[in-house]
Amino acid sequence: MTDANVLISAIVFRSSKMSAVLLKVIAEHELCIATYTIEEVKRIINEKFGDVEVDISEFFEDFPYTLIETPFDSDSPLVNIRDASDYPVIYTAITGQVDVLLTGDKDFFDLKIDRPEIMQPLDFLDRYK
C-alpha cells in the first residue's frame, strides 16, 4: 500500500524514482491504495497545486491497483500516531492486512508494529531489485 506523498510525487512532480517504485510494485506485487488516500491526494493537489495541469481521475482510472475501503468505525485506536490525519492510512493498512506501507512520512516510522512493514519507497526499490 502506498501513502499520498508517494502518489503526489509521481503524479505532480513526475518523479522518476517514485514512478519506478510504483511500476516495480505493479509489475511484481499488488499495489493497494486506500480510499482515504485517494481523497487525500485529490484534496492536496487541488489545494496546493491547483494551477498544475493534472488529471487525477485519469491517473486513478488508468493505473492498476486494488482499492481498500478505509473503515471509519473504530471504537478504540489500534495504534497511536502523532499526526491524527495519518491514522486512517495506518488503520486501513492494518485492517486491510497489507504487507508493506510505502511512505516518506516520518511519523509512520515511529510506530512499533510488526505488520505492515513500513518502508521508504527507495528502500523498497533497493530491497526488490
Secondary structure, 3 states (H helix, E strand, C coil): CECHHHHHHHHCCCCHHHHHHHHHHHHHCCCEEEHHHHHHHHHHHHHHCCCCCCCHHHHHHHCCCEEECCCCCCCCCCCCCCCHHHHHHHHHHHHCCCCEEECCCHHHHHCCCCCCEEECHHHHHHHCC
